[in-house]
Amino acid sequence: MTIPVDHEQRRIAILETAFELFAADGYGGVTYQKIADGCDIARTSIYRYFKSKEEIFTYAIILTTNKLTAITEKVLERTDWTAIEKITRIMHITVRLLADNKVFLTVVLDYALTQKQTGNDIKRRVRRHTFGMKYILYRLLKDAAQNEEVKIKKPEIVSTHLYSFLESFVLNLTVTNAQDTKDCLESIDSYIESIKNGDT
């Protein structure tokens, strides 16, 4: 009797194995065959799910981005929270999600460096994945300023400052390991408190 294959479960298993290999050997050090060997399935079987190593990488980014987008949308839909409360929750959720995906972020950084070394310009791709969050923060800050929840004149600058906390956290998480989640969240809360009081 043939046991049916759960294709989505297998897709996730391939993805997880690939990222473990990427984290151990670097994006450039992993071949499609190595991924197949790590999954203990034929290379031709993996082609049913992913056509290339880069497609595996791209799919992982989409999954992670979609997860964050879904959570963020639920926060934005809340009518019982102020704009500044939504900003705080989104920042906290994002930091925790980043902390839970350290291996993923390490692979992303390695991929970006590999692409740069080979002369590929990935600025457009990076902007595509970061623009959404920056715009959400800007829009919420604009609402917060109009509702006098915060005392700021340029929400676009403050949104850039908030986003820089996330960028700094990613760098520390993947490279220097010099800042933990609690420290980052405390810094964010302190900054948000300062814009509420007009201290920035």
TISE-47953 format. One line per field, with one value per residue: residue number from 1; residue in three letters; x, z, y of N, C-alpha, C, O in turn; chain. Coordinates in steps of 0.2 Angstrom, whole numbers, plus 5000, padded with zeros to 4 digits. Layout:
pos (NUM_...)
code (ALA_...)
n_X (X_...)
n_Z (Z_...)
n_Y (Y_...)
ca_X (X_...)
ca_Z (Z_...)
ca_Y (Y_...)
c_X (X_...)
c_Z (Z_...)
c_Y (Y_...)
o_X (X_...)
o_Z (Z_...)
o_Y (Y_...)
unit (A_...)
***
This chain:
pos (1_2_3_4_5_6_7_8_9_10_11_12_13_14_15_16_17_18_19_20_21_22_23_24_25_26_27_28_29_30_31_32_33_34_35_36_37_38_39_40_41_42_43_44_45_46_47_48_49_50_51_52_53_54_55_56_57_58_59_60_61_62_63_64_65_66_67_68_69_70_71_72_73_74_75_76_77_78_79_80_81_82_83_84_85_86_87_88_89_90_91_92_93_94_95_96_97_98_99_100_101_102_103_104_105_106_107_108_109_110_111_112_113_114_115_116_117_118_119_120_121_122_123_124_125_126_127_128_129_130_131_132_133_134_135_136_137_138_139_140_141_142_143_144_145_146_147_148_149_150_151_152_153_154_155_156_157_158_159_160_161_162_163_164_165_166_167_168_169_170_171_172_173_174_175_176_177_178_179_180_181_182_183_184_185_186_187_188_189_190_191_192_193_194_195_196_197_198_199_200)
code (MET_THR_ILE_PRO_VAL_ASP_HIS_GLU_GLN_ARG_ARG_ILE_ALA_ILE_LEU_GLU_THR_ALA_PHE_GLU_LEU_PHE_ALA_ALA_ASP_GLY_TYR_GLY_GLY_VAL_THR_TYR_GLN_LYS_ILE_ALA_ASP_GLY_CYS_ASP_ILE_ALA_ARG_THR_SER_ILE_TYR_ARG_TYR_PHE_LYS_SER_LYS_GLU_GLU_ILE_PHE_THR_TYR_ALA_ILE_ILE_LEU_THR_THR_ASN_LYS_LEU_THR_ALA_ILE_THR_GLU_LYS_VAL_LEU_GLU_ARG_THR_ASP_TRP_THR_ALA_ILE_GLU_LYS_ILE_THR_ARG_ILE_MET_HIS_ILE_THR_VAL_ARG_LEU_LEU_ALA_ASP_ASN_LYS_VAL_PHE_LEU_THR_VAL_VAL_LEU_ASP_TYR_ALA_LEU_THR_GLN_LYS_GLN_THR_GLY_ASN_ASP_ILE_LYS_ARG_ARG_VAL_ARG_ARG_HIS_THR_PHE_GLY_MET_LYS_TYR_ILE_LEU_TYR_ARG_LEU_LEU_LYS_ASP_ALA_ALA_GLN_ASN_GLU_GLU_VAL_LYS_ILE_LYS_LYS_PRO_GLU_ILE_VAL_SER_THR_HIS_LEU_TYR_SER_PHE_LEU_GLU_SER_PHE_VAL_LEU_ASN_LEU_THR_VAL_THR_ASN_ALA_GLN_ASP_THR_LYS_ASP_CYS_LEU_GLU_SER_ILE_ASP_SER_TYR_ILE_GLU_SER_ILE_LYS_ASN_GLY_ASP_THR)
n_X (5004_5003_5010_5003_5010_5013_5014_5016_5022_5034_5040_5042_5051_5062_5066_5069_5080_5089_5092_5098_5110_5114_5117_5128_5138_5138_5130_5135_5143_5135_5127_5115_5114_5119_5109_5099_5105_5106_5092_5090_5083_5080_5089_5081_5068_5067_5066_5053_5048_5056_5065_5078_5092_5092_5078_5074_5079_5072_5059_5059_5061_5049_5040_5043_5042_5028_5023_5026_5019_5006_5004_5006_4996_4985_4987_4986_4972_4966_4954_4954_4966_4978_4987_5001_5001_5000_5011_5021_5018_5020_5033_5039_5034_5040_5054_5055_5051_5062_5072_5069_5072_5086_5095_5090_5091_5105_5109_5103_5110_5123_5120_5117_5130_5137_5131_5135_5148_5149_5146_5132_5118_5108_5100_5087_5079_5081_5075_5062_5058_5059_5052_5039_5037_5043_5035_5023_5026_5029_5016_5008_5015_5012_4998_4998_5004_4995_4984_4989_4996_5010_5024_5030_5038_5042_5037_5043_5056_5057_5051_5061_5071_5066_5065_5079_5082_5078_5086_5099_5097_5097_5109_5117_5113_5116_5130_5138_5133_5130_5119_5105_5088_5079_5086_5086_5072_5069_5076_5069_5057_5060_5064_5052_5044_5051_5047_5034_5034_5040_5054_5064)
n_Z (5000_4995_5004_5005_5000_5010_5002_5006_5018_5015_5007_5017_5025_5016_5014_5028_5029_5019_5024_5036_5031_5023_5034_5040_5030_5022_5010_4997_4998_4997_4987_4975_4975_4987_4995_4992_4996_5010_5013_5010_4998_4981_4969_4958_4963_4972_4963_4960_4969_4971_4959_4959_4969_4973_4972_4983_4993_4990_4993_5006_5011_5007_5015_5028_5027_5024_5035_5045_5039_5040_5054_5057_5050_5057_5069_5064_5061_5073_5082_5095_5099_5101_5089_5092_5101_5093_5085_5095_5098_5085_5083_5094_5091_5079_5082_5091_5082_5073_5082_5084_5072_5069_5063_5050_5047_5047_5036_5026_5027_5023_5010_5004_5005_4997_4985_4982_4981_4969_4961_4959_4960_4973_4978_4974_4977_4991_4995_4991_5001_5013_5012_5015_5029_5033_5028_5034_5048_5046_5042_5053_5063_5058_5059_5073_5077_5072_5080_5091_5100_5100_5100_5087_5072_5060_5054_5044_5047_5060_5058_5051_5060_5070_5062_5060_5072_5071_5060_5067_5077_5069_5064_5075_5080_5071_5068_5078_5090_5101_5107_5116_5115_5125_5128_5116_5115_5126_5123_5111_5117_5126_5117_5110_5121_5122_5110_5113_5123_5117_5117_5108)
n_Y (4994_5011_5025_5041_5056_5071_5085_5098_5098_5091_5100_5110_5103_5102_5115_5118_5110_5114_5127_5124_5119_5130_5139_5132_5130_5141_5151_5151_5139_5128_5116_5111_5098_5094_5098_5089_5077_5080_5080_5067_5062_5060_5070_5074_5073_5084_5094_5094_5103_5114_5124_5128_5132_5146_5148_5141_5149_5161_5157_5155_5168_5174_5166_5170_5184_5185_5179_5189_5200_5196_5195_5209_5215_5211_5218_5231_5231_5233_5242_5247_5251_5264_5273_5274_5264_5253_5255_5252_5238_5232_5234_5227_5214_5212_5212_5201_5191_5192_5188_5175_5169_5168_5160_5160_5174_5175_5167_5175_5187_5181_5177_5190_5196_5187_5189_5202_5201_5194_5203_5206_5217_5220_5229_5233_5222_5222_5234_5231_5222_5229_5241_5241_5239_5251_5260_5258_5261_5275_5279_5276_5284_5297_5297_5296_5308_5318_5315_5319_5311_5309_5320_5326_5333_5328_5314_5305_5305_5300_5288_5282_5282_5273_5261_5259_5254_5241_5237_5238_5228_5216_5216_5215_5203_5194_5196_5202_5199_5207_5212_5209_5203_5208_5220_5227_5229_5237_5248_5252_5255_5265_5275_5277_5282_5294_5301_5303_5312_5322_5324_5321)
ca_X (5000_5007_5008_5002_5015_5011_5019_5018_5026_5040_5042_5045_5057_5067_5067_5073_5087_5093_5094_5103_5116_5117_5120_5134_5143_5137_5125_5139_5146_5129_5125_5108_5115_5120_5103_5096_5108_5104_5085_5089_5079_5084_5089_5075_5062_5067_5064_5046_5046_5060_5069_5085_5094_5090_5071_5073_5080_5067_5053_5060_5060_5042_5036_5045_5039_5021_5021_5026_5014_4999_5003_5006_4989_4980_4988_4983_4965_4963_4951_4954_4973_4980_4992_5007_5001_5001_5019_5025_5017_5023_5041_5040_5033_5046_5060_5054_5051_5069_5076_5067_5074_5093_5098_5087_5094_5112_5109_5101_5116_5128_5117_5118_5137_5139_5128_5139_5155_5149_5144_5125_5115_5102_5097_5080_5076_5081_5070_5055_5056_5059_5048_5032_5038_5045_5029_5018_5028_5028_5009_5006_5017_5008_4992_4999_5005_4988_4980_4993_4999_5017_5026_5035_5036_5044_5036_5047_5063_5056_5050_5068_5075_5063_5067_5086_5083_5077_5092_5104_5096_5098_5117_5120_5110_5120_5137_5142_5129_5132_5113_5100_5081_5077_5090_5083_5065_5070_5079_5063_5052_5063_5063_5045_5042_5054_5043_5028_5035_5043_5061_5068)
ca_Z (5000_4995_5009_5002_5003_5011_4999_5009_5024_5012_5005_5023_5027_5011_5016_5034_5028_5015_5028_5041_5027_5022_5040_5042_5025_5018_5004_4991_4999_4997_4980_4975_4976_4994_4998_4990_5000_5016_5013_5009_4993_4974_4967_4954_4968_4974_4957_4960_4974_4970_4953_4960_4976_4974_4973_4990_4997_4989_4996_5013_5013_5006_5020_5034_5026_5024_5042_5048_5036_5043_5061_5057_5048_5063_5074_5061_5061_5080_5083_5102_5101_5098_5083_5096_5104_5087_5083_5100_5097_5079_5084_5098_5087_5074_5086_5093_5076_5071_5087_5083_5066_5069_5057_5043_5046_5046_5029_5022_5027_5019_5003_5002_5004_4991_4979_4982_4979_4962_4957_4958_4964_4976_4982_4973_4981_4998_4996_4991_5007_5018_5011_5018_5036_5034_5026_5040_5053_5044_5042_5060_5066_5055_5063_5080_5077_5071_5086_5097_5104_5100_5098_5081_5066_5053_5055_5040_5050_5066_5056_5049_5067_5072_5057_5062_5078_5068_5057_5071_5080_5065_5063_5082_5081_5066_5067_5084_5096_5107_5110_5117_5113_5130_5128_5110_5116_5131_5119_5107_5122_5128_5111_5109_5126_5121_5105_5116_5127_5113_5119_5102)
ca_Y (5000_5017_5030_5047_5061_5077_5089_5105_5096_5089_5107_5114_5099_5103_5122_5118_5106_5119_5133_5122_5118_5137_5142_5129_5130_5147_5151_5149_5133_5123_5114_5108_5090_5094_5099_5083_5072_5081_5078_5060_5061_5061_5077_5075_5074_5091_5098_5095_5108_5120_5123_5130_5134_5152_5148_5139_5155_5166_5155_5156_5175_5175_5163_5174_5190_5184_5178_5196_5204_5193_5198_5216_5217_5210_5224_5237_5231_5234_5249_5249_5253_5270_5273_5273_5257_5249_5255_5248_5231_5230_5234_5221_5208_5211_5210_5194_5186_5192_5184_5168_5167_5170_5156_5163_5180_5174_5165_5181_5191_5178_5178_5197_5196_5182_5192_5208_5198_5192_5209_5207_5222_5217_5235_5234_5217_5223_5239_5228_5219_5234_5247_5240_5241_5258_5264_5256_5265_5282_5281_5276_5290_5302_5297_5298_5316_5321_5313_5322_5305_5311_5327_5326_5337_5325_5307_5301_5304_5296_5281_5279_5280_5266_5256_5258_5249_5234_5235_5237_5222_5211_5216_5213_5196_5189_5197_5204_5196_5211_5215_5204_5205_5213_5227_5230_5231_5242_5254_5255_5258_5272_5280_5279_5287_5301_5305_5305_5317_5328_5324_5320)
c_X (5004_5005_5008_5007_5012_5016_5021_5023_5033_5043_5046_5051_5063_5070_5072_5080_5092_5096_5099_5110_5119_5120_5127_5139_5142_5133_5129_5142_5141_5127_5118_5109_5116_5114_5099_5098_5106_5096_5084_5084_5083_5083_5083_5069_5062_5065_5057_5043_5050_5065_5076_5086_5092_5082_5070_5074_5075_5061_5053_5059_5053_5038_5037_5041_5031_5019_5021_5020_5007_4998_5002_4999_4984_4981_4985_4975_4962_4960_4952_4961_4974_4986_4999_5007_5002_5008_5023_5024_5020_5030_5042_5039_5038_5052_5060_5054_5058_5073_5075_5070_5081_5096_5096_5091_5102_5113_5107_5107_5122_5126_5119_5126_5140_5137_5133_5146_5155_5146_5136_5122_5109_5098_5089_5076_5076_5076_5063_5053_5056_5055_5042_5032_5039_5039_5023_5020_5027_5020_5006_5008_5014_5001_4993_5001_4999_4984_4983_4995_5007_5018_5032_5033_5037_5043_5041_5054_5062_5055_5057_5072_5072_5065_5075_5087_5082_5084_5098_5104_5098_5106_5120_5118_5115_5127_5141_5139_5130_5125_5108_5093_5078_5080_5087_5076_5065_5072_5073_5058_5054_5062_5056_5042_5045_5050_5036_5028_5039_5051_5066_5069)
c_Z (5000_5000_5005_5005_5004_5008_5002_5015_5021_5010_5011_5025_5022_5013_5022_5033_5025_5020_5034_5037_5025_5028_5041_5036_5021_5012_4998_4992_4998_4989_4981_4977_4984_4998_4998_4995_5007_5018_5012_5004_4986_4972_4962_4957_4970_4969_4957_4964_4972_4964_4954_4968_4978_4975_4980_4994_4997_4993_5003_5015_5012_5012_5026_5033_5027_5031_5046_5046_5039_5050_5061_5055_5053_5068_5071_5061_5068_5080_5090_5104_5097_5093_5087_5099_5098_5085_5088_5099_5090_5080_5089_5095_5082_5077_5088_5087_5073_5075_5086_5077_5064_5063_5050_5042_5044_5038_5024_5021_5022_5012_5000_5001_4998_4985_4977_4979_4972_4958_4955_4963_4966_4980_4981_4977_4989_4999_4996_4997_5013_5018_5015_5025_5037_5033_5032_5046_5052_5045_5049_5064_5064_5059_5070_5081_5076_5077_5092_5102_5105_5098_5093_5075_5059_5055_5050_5043_5056_5064_5054_5055_5070_5068_5059_5068_5076_5064_5061_5075_5076_5064_5070_5083_5077_5066_5074_5090_5102_5110_5111_5115_5118_5130_5122_5112_5121_5127_5115_5112_5124_5123_5110_5115_5125_5116_5108_5120_5124_5115_5114_5098)
c_Y (5006_5022_5037_5052_5068_5082_5095_5103_5094_5096_5110_5110_5101_5110_5122_5115_5111_5124_5131_5121_5125_5140_5138_5130_5137_5146_5148_5142_5127_5122_5111_5101_5089_5094_5092_5078_5073_5079_5070_5058_5063_5068_5079_5076_5081_5096_5099_5101_5114_5119_5124_5132_5141_5153_5146_5145_5160_5164_5156_5163_5176_5172_5168_5181_5190_5183_5185_5200_5202_5196_5205_5218_5216_5216_5230_5237_5233_5241_5251_5251_5259_5269_5271_5266_5252_5249_5251_5240_5228_5229_5228_5214_5206_5209_5203_5189_5186_5187_5176_5165_5169_5166_5159_5169_5180_5172_5171_5185_5188_5178_5185_5198_5193_5186_5198_5206_5196_5197_5210_5212_5220_5223_5235_5228_5219_5229_5236_5225_5223_5240_5247_5242_5248_5262_5264_5261_5272_5283_5281_5282_5296_5303_5299_5305_5320_5320_5316_5317_5306_5318_5327_5330_5333_5317_5303_5300_5300_5289_5278_5278_5274_5260_5254_5254_5242_5232_5234_5230_5216_5210_5213_5205_5192_5190_5197_5200_5200_5214_5210_5207_5210_5220_5231_5233_5237_5249_5257_5258_5265_5277_5282_5283_5294_5305_5307_5311_5323_5329_5323_5326)
o_X (5009_4999_5013_5009_5008_5021_5027_5027_5038_5050_5051_5056_5069_5076_5077_5085_5097_5102_5103_5115_5125_5125_5131_5145_5147_5133_5127_5144_5143_5125_5116_5104_5113_5113_5096_5095_5105_5095_5079_5080_5088_5078_5080_5064_5056_5062_5054_5038_5047_5068_5080_5081_5089_5080_5065_5070_5073_5057_5048_5055_5050_5034_5032_5038_5028_5013_5016_5017_5003_4993_4998_4996_4979_4976_4981_4972_4956_4964_4951_4962_4972_4988_5003_5013_5006_5011_5027_5029_5023_5033_5047_5043_5041_5056_5065_5057_5061_5077_5079_5070_5083_5100_5100_5093_5104_5118_5111_5109_5125_5131_5121_5127_5144_5141_5134_5148_5160_5145_5135_5124_5104_5094_5086_5071_5071_5072_5059_5047_5054_5053_5039_5028_5036_5037_5020_5015_5025_5018_5002_5005_5013_4999_4989_4998_4998_4980_4981_4996_5010_5014_5038_5027_5034_5048_5042_5057_5067_5057_5058_5076_5076_5067_5077_5092_5086_5086_5102_5109_5101_5109_5124_5122_5116_5131_5145_5143_5131_5126_5107_5092_5075_5076_5086_5074_5061_5069_5072_5056_5050_5061_5055_5038_5042_5049_5033_5024_5040_5053_5072_5073)
o_Z (5004_5001_5002_5011_5000_5011_5001_5016_5024_5010_5010_5027_5025_5013_5023_5036_5026_5019_5035_5040_5025_5027_5044_5038_5016_5009_4994_4987_4999_4986_4986_4980_4987_5003_5002_4998_5011_5023_5014_5004_4986_4974_4962_4955_4971_4970_4954_4963_4973_4963_4950_4972_4983_4979_4983_4999_5002_4996_5006_5020_5016_5015_5030_5038_5030_5033_5050_5050_5041_5052_5065_5058_5054_5071_5074_5061_5068_5079_5092_5110_5092_5092_5084_5099_5099_5083_5086_5099_5091_5077_5087_5095_5081_5074_5087_5088_5071_5073_5087_5076_5059_5059_5046_5036_5040_5035_5019_5016_5018_5008_4995_4996_4994_4980_4971_4974_4968_4952_4951_4968_4963_4984_4985_4979_4992_5004_5000_4999_5018_5023_5017_5027_5042_5036_5033_5049_5056_5047_5051_5068_5068_5061_5073_5086_5080_5078_5098_5108_5110_5095_5095_5074_5054_5057_5052_5042_5057_5067_5055_5055_5072_5071_5058_5068_5078_5065_5060_5076_5078_5064_5069_5085_5079_5064_5076_5095_5108_5115_5106_5115_5117_5130_5122_5110_5121_5129_5114_5110_5125_5124_5109_5113_5127_5116_5105_5120_5127_5114_5115_5093)
o_Y (5007_5023_5039_5052_5070_5083_5098_5107_5096_5096_5113_5113_5102_5111_5125_5118_5112_5126_5134_5123_5126_5143_5142_5131_5138_5141_5144_5139_5121_5127_5109_5098_5085_5091_5090_5074_5069_5078_5068_5053_5066_5072_5084_5079_5084_5101_5104_5104_5120_5113_5123_5132_5142_5157_5148_5146_5162_5168_5157_5164_5180_5176_5169_5183_5194_5185_5186_5204_5207_5198_5208_5223_5220_5218_5234_5243_5234_5246_5257_5252_5261_5263_5267_5263_5247_5244_5247_5237_5223_5224_5224_5210_5201_5204_5199_5184_5180_5183_5172_5159_5171_5169_5160_5170_5183_5174_5171_5188_5191_5179_5185_5201_5195_5186_5200_5209_5197_5196_5214_5213_5219_5222_5236_5230_5217_5228_5238_5225_5221_5243_5251_5245_5251_5267_5268_5264_5276_5289_5285_5285_5301_5308_5303_5308_5324_5325_5315_5318_5304_5321_5328_5331_5335_5314_5297_5295_5295_5284_5272_5273_5269_5255_5248_5250_5238_5226_5229_5227_5211_5205_5209_5201_5186_5185_5193_5199_5197_5218_5206_5213_5215_5225_5237_5239_5241_5254_5263_5263_5269_5283_5288_5288_5299_5311_5311_5315_5329_5335_5324_5326)
unit (A_A_A_A_A_A_A_A_A_A_A_A_A_A_A_A_A_A_A_A_A_A_A_A_A_A_A_A_A_A_A_A_A_A_A_A_A_A_A_A_A_A_A_A_A_A_A_A_A_A_A_A_A_A_A_A_A_A_A_A_A_A_A_A_A_A_A_A_A_A_A_A_A_A_A_A_A_A_A_A_A_A_A_A_A_A_A_A_A_A_A_A_A_A_A_A_A_A_A_A_A_A_A_A_A_A_A_A_A_A_A_A_A_A_A_A_A_A_A_A_A_A_A_A_A_A_A_A_A_A_A_A_A_A_A_A_A_A_A_A_A_A_A_A_A_A_A_A_A_A_A_A_A_A_A_A_A_A_A_A_A_A_A_A_A_A_A_A_A_A_A_A_A_A_A_A_A_A_A_A_A_A_A_A_A_A_A_A_A_A_A_A_A_A_A_A_A_A_A_A)
***
